[in-house]
Amino acid sequence: MNAFRNFVKQLSLIWGQAGPAQRAALAAAGVLLAAAIVGVGVWSARPQYVMLASELTPVDAGALIARLESAGIKYRMGYSGSSVQVPQGSYSQAKVAAGELINPDTSRLAPLEGSIIGDPSMRPYQIERQLEASLARTIMTFTGVNKATVHIGRPPDSPFITEQRDVTASVVLELKQNVSYSARQAAGIVALVANGVEGLDPENVTVTDTNGRMLSSSSQGVAGDIAGQLEYRQRVESSLGANAELMLSQLLGFGHAVVRVTADVDFTTSTRNEITFDPEGKVRKTEKIENGETKRLNRPPNGAAGTSTNLGNASPSTEKAETIEKKETINTDYEVGKVNDIVNKAAGTIKRLTIAAVVDLSPLKDKEGAPEITPEQLTGIIKQAVGFDPSRSDEIELLLAPLATASDAVETPVAAPWREYESLVRNASLGIAALVALILGMLILKKVQPGTPTIQSGAALDTRRARAVANMSDAVRRNPEQLKEALRLWLAEDASEPAAETATARAA
């Protein structure tokens, strides 16, 4: 306590001896020192942050931050934006608010638990549920899938064919934010589930999302749904356009040609069975030849011509004639020439193409010795690249014009990443303020330190007397001759006073 009082008295003495400028400097140093102390206290009192989730994608990090903000929980993101930290006191609350974003549902993924006294008839259902959970966990590893649920419908076995039913399955996907699933990706999930469940056909698997949108269809091929048709058409157009642009870029350089193709695609399917018979192209199929021989004995007519002969009254003749008959039958079967032509028209046939191209020939004009290219040649190159067919009434439009380059684009100013350095600057400013306050205090104390020792007689001198002593000391240092003269006069006066007193006493 005495040390504190002495410190206060010393500060009061320094304040009293200081001038106006020195007092202002002392006040500024005191304010800076107080601010530094308060800043360090606030900084040290901040909550300690712990890691809530790491290795997050931008979509997952955005969803997690949205939940924390809705719950009123403070958070702090990592430098790369892939991790989220929360105060240590709010960790449990943040974990509950995050839910399945950091705590996937593993209740259905637990191993099978059985008992020796359990119902054996429930074992197949437990295995079925475990299979559903295993398939769901596999689907959750796919890109863009946040959560998946699989349901398998297996009807009871029946010995009657008329009562047998097919195995079915349904998959519900919870997609990540701003993620859409194409028909091809849904077909991959259908194939996974169909091959993972015994007796399940791909036609009996349905894939939907949490918005109720059908992602898979029982129809096969590109004609299955509108989304598949649109995706196929865009793929055809982009592929044909890229072929033409690649050829032109090899000639003119990258960025000097733009080709866009619009395709009219027929997604209808048809089957045509045509049978053609060719009479001239007959082929002997089978041939059967039968040979036969017949012998007969005939009695020739005899006797005189007349009525008696015709009436048979004449006496019979004993002479007989032998007749031999030969018979040959040839039975030949011919196969008439027949052509059975079955034509299946698949979906996705291109009915018509329209091509639009803009070409910049300025690179060739600036290059010496470059060959001259005509619009007809460019049109021919584009036609060959996209498969132009006049019989389909394809059309092409070519425009020769300069194209804007990257240097012509207006650069968008990018804001400085001050938020990344905000915490660093704040922490550094506290240390700098404390250091500046310490230096100023040392300089001021050194400047206002009195040159003469403090005169004390039992107790400390008051402020006015100390100031008078200090002023006198300064005057002595500035004019030592005046001090010498003042002391001489002071000593002369002291010597004359005793002599006067002695003379007065003698006179008395």
ABEGO torsion letter per residue (X at the ends): XAAAAAAAAAAAAAAAABBAAAAAAAAAAAAAAAAAAAAAAAAAABBBBBBABBGBBAAAAAAAAAAAAAAGBBBBBBAAGABBBBBAAAAAAAAAAAEAAABBBAAAABBBBBBAABBAAAAAAAAAAAAAAAAAAAAAABBGBABBBBBBBBBBBBABAAABBBBBBBBBBBBBBGBBBBAAAAAAAAAAAAAABBGBBAAABBBBBAAGBBABBABBEAAABAAAAAAAAAAAAAAAAAAAAAAAAAAAEBGABBBBBBBBBBABBBBBBBBBBBAAABBBABBBBBBBBBBBBBBBBBEBBEAAAAAGABBBBABBBBBBBBBBBBBBBBBBBBBBBBBBBBBGBBABBBBBBBBBAAAAAABBGBBBBBAAAAAAAAAAAAGBBAAAGBBBBBBBBBBBBAAABBBBBBBBBAAAAAAAAAAAAAAAAAAAAAAAAAAAAAAABBABBBBBBGBBBBAAAAAAAAAAAAAAAABAAAAAAAAAAAAAAAAAAAAAAAAAAAAX
